[in-house]
């Protein structure tokens, strides 16, 4: 490894990729928001033809909704436009379109970046994860609550619905003035947008389009976030040993996707590099990785790994592994609530659907 490629020089290595290109940013806004609106309209018009065709357009719309969220995400990181004012305007608008209060979400997400992989600073903007020792010390009620929280259906279906449809409609005690203001503005904007659409096409048509599109997009977004921070050899360390570079390179995965999905997800699969430098616009992440050897050996997650990661729930601090509840029982000879075993639940549900 050359001196230039020494991990100690990572700040110097990412610097050339950190400057936003307004032309590329505006092109991304255009090729995202125009199709986003168009697929919603086509979904509406297709109601006269076939609801299966409507669902097809809803699926496309969900893809563009995820991409819209990535634009808001980049604006919040200060990496999308050179002008802060422009980032704020576009961030608010894309936030409205994804049911997200821009300033409130940005503050929580910034905290996530600052504390990712730090066992002593968990709890804001992340998927709550406990260590095996912490889980062992919980009361049965606390264990039950954690089991429910980490249940597959709760994490990927109920959780996103609660977060985007309900949680984001309210302020939180930790919000600053900007965060609280963004919640109120977002709510007013959504009332106007939804009210106008319902007035124009009716409640039934609106819900037949918006519900499937939003559910797919929010499930996909939650899944992406989860698998990029929850995998077997994920990095977690106590604060005194925590290292920013290691937390990014080992605690955030490179989620390999085909080019189509990579496009729809705004290159968020290069998550290790995004965490290393959130000021790199999403359209330059792949370039930064390909140009630099030290960024090419992250923790890799593929589609084949995804199902397994969904059932990793407890962090074994001694062995530095994220493990399943089943593995926890074996290692610690512990009794659990077998009726809450989500692996069995999902298997039974799959078999029932197949029948």
Helices and strands as residue ranges (DSSP letters): G 3-5, G 7-9, H 10-15, H 22-46, H 51-77, H 84-97, H 102-115, G 119-121, E 130-131, H 132-136, H 140-149, H 152-153, I 154-158, H 159-161, I 162-166, G 167-169, H 177-201, H 203-227, H 244-251, E 254-255, H 259-264, H 271-276, G 282-284, H 285-291, G 293-295, E 300-301, H 303-309, E 314-316, E 321-323, H 325-332, G 338-340, H 342-354
